[in-house]
Amino acid sequence: MTEWTQSRVRDLHDDLVTLYEPVDREEAHGADPDANPGAGVRQLLTTILSQNVADQNTRRAADSLFERYDTFADIEAAEQAELEETIRVAGLPTQKSARIQRALAAIRDETGGAYSLAFLDAMSTDDAKGWLTDIKGVGPKTASVVLNFHFGKPTMAVDTHVERVSKRFGLVSDSATNEHAHDQLGNLVPDELTYPLHVLLIRHGRTYCTARNPDCDNPVCDAYCTCSGC
């Protein structure tokens, strides 16, 4: 198996771009994510909702949450049974409602009353990630999404697609836990590629390198994949 280096990761990124198209961060997330002080908090709550659920149900749950409650304070103060019902479509409503309210309480305590994650911008990437993951129920994937998508910090978010494709390509070891996969990819992927490679690996995992019956008849799998289908 060929050893992975940052140079080879750049080659993989370029080959994925050739197969799909370049990733435009501004098109996906807007040019100025800090224009709305609450955008980072909204990103965090939406990412909590997205844990272990399909994208369409995440969107439905997020729409339901932000339509029902006018402010983050209202969400934090909501009766848990009501909040659970509001987000039920996302699954695990008891756990996710508790995680959402714990996250909001932690933010309010940190800022002295404001619901804003702006303070994370001044922190180092490791400190910001540590602050988020200290909240029970916020793991490395949720923290990495918020820090990369909203603040542009070099964190590699590893969802199920990224983890599956990375293991099949040998980017991370087969036995790696999700937390260790974050560590391994964080050390390997060049900072400027953490966002576009995340998006491209998800696209590849959905299009070709699916969990069941992967379609390996494509140039990227030919060049990098080590799974049995190849």
N, C-alpha and C positions, 0 to 999 in steps of 0.2 A: 504494500500500500504506500502511495506517495505521501511524504510528510507534508502537512499543511503549514504554510508560512503566510505572512501577510501579503506577499506578492502573489501567491496562488489564490488567496481569498479575493484579491483584486481581479484576477483572471476569471474567477467564478462569477463575480459581480458583472463583469463585462459580458460574459457569455449569457447570463440571465437577461441582461438588457437587450442583447441581440435577439434572444428568443421571444422576449415580451416587448418592453419599451422602457425608456428611462423613467425613473421615479421622480416626481416633482413634489417636494415637501410643501412648498407654498400653496400649490394647487389643492393639496389634501387638507392642510391645516391652517391656511391663511398666512399672510406675510407678517402679521404682527399679533402673535398669540397673547401678548401682554396688554393689548388694548382693552380687554375685558378682565378686570381683576379677579372675577369669579370663575374664569374659564378653566383654570387649573384645578379648582375644586370640582367643577362639573366633570372634568376629564377623569378625576380620581373616582368619583361616585359611579360614573358610567363604566369604568374599567372594573370596579368591584362587581357591578351587575353582570359583566361579561364573563365572569369566572365560570368555566364548565358549562357554557350554554352557547347555542347557535347565535350567529350575528343578528338574525331577524328578531329573535326574542329579546336580545339586548336592546335593540332599538325600541321595541314595543314597551319594554319595562322603563327605559329612560324617558320616553315620551310620557308615559303614565306618571312617573315620579315628578317630573318638572312641570307638568300641567296641573297636577293636584296641589302642589305646594308652591307658594309664591317666593319663598326665601329659603336659604339653607337653615336659618334658625327654625323655621317651621318644620323642616324635615327632622332636625335634631330633637325637637320637642314633641314630635308626633307619637301617638300611642303606638306601641310596637305592633299590635294586631292590625291596626289600620295600615301601617307602613308595609307590613308583610303582604297584605292583600293588594296593595298598590303595585308591588313589584313581583307578584307571584309568578308571572309569566317567565321571569328569568330563572326560576328554579331556586331551591334552597332559600326560601324567603326568610326563615327564622335566622339563619346564619348571616345572610347578606344584609338584612335590616339592621342587625346588631353591628356588623362591620361598618356600615354607612354611618350610624350614629356615633360609634366610637371614633371614626375618622374625623367627623365634624367637631366632636368635643375636643379632640387632640389639637386640631387646627385653631379652634377658638382659644384654648388654653395657651397655646404657643404665642399667639398674636395679641392676647389681651382683649379679645372680643371680636376680631375681624375674621371673616371667612375668606381668607386669601392664602395662597401658597407662595406668594411672591418672595417670602424669606428664603425659600429653597434656592432661588437663583444665585444668591450670594454665597451659598455653601459649595464646598467641593462636591464632586459627583458622589464619592464614597459617603460623605457625611449626609448628603441629601437622601441618598438611598437608605442609609442607616436610619434616618429619622422616620421615613415612611414605613420601613419594614418593622420598626418598633411598635407600630399599631397592629394589634392582634387581628389577623385576617388579611393583612396586606403583605403579600409575598413579593419575591423579586420580580416576577413578571409584571404585576400591577405597578410596582414602583418604577420599573424600567420604562413602561409605556408612558407614564406621566412625565418622567424626567426627560425622555427623548422627544416625545411628541410635542409637549408643551414648552419645555425649556431648552430643547436642543442639546441636552447633555449627552455625552457618548455612552449611552447604556443600550445594550442589545436585549430587546425584549424577546423572550423565548416562549411562544405559545405552543400548542400541540403540533401545528404544522411545521414550525421552525425546528422544534426538537426532533420530530420524525425525519425530516429531510436531512438535518445536520448529522444525525446518527447514520443514516444510510450513505451519506457522502463521506463519513469518517471525520467530520469536523469535530465531533465530540465522541467520547467513548460510548459504546452500546450500553454500558452499565450505569452511566451517569444519571443521577437524579436531576430533576428540573433545576434545582438550586445549583448543582455542580455544572449543569449545561450553561447556565447564565455565567458562571465564573469562567468556564473554559472559552466560551465565545467572547466574553468581555475582554479576555487577555489576547485573543487571536485576531478579532476583527478590527481593522483600522477605524479610528474614531469617526472619520467622515463617511464611513460606509454603514454605521450601525443602523441608521434609519432605512436607507434604500435597500440594503441586503435583507433586513427584516421583512420588508414589503415583498420583495422578489421571491424570497424563500416561501412565504405564505402562498403567493400566487402559484409557484411551482408545486407546492404541496396540494393545492386544490385542483390544479389542472392535470398534472401527470403523476406526481409522487404521492398518490392517495394512500390512505391507511390500508385499504383492501384493494386487491387487483390493480396495482400500479401499472401505468402505461409507460414503459421505459424506452419507447421508441421515439427518442428526441435527442438532440445533440448534447444537451447538458447532462442527462443521465449517462449517455455514452461516455462522456469524458470524466465524470466524477463519481457516479453511483456504484456502490458495492453490494447492493441488495440482491437477493436471490433471483429477482425478476430480470436483473441485468446480466 
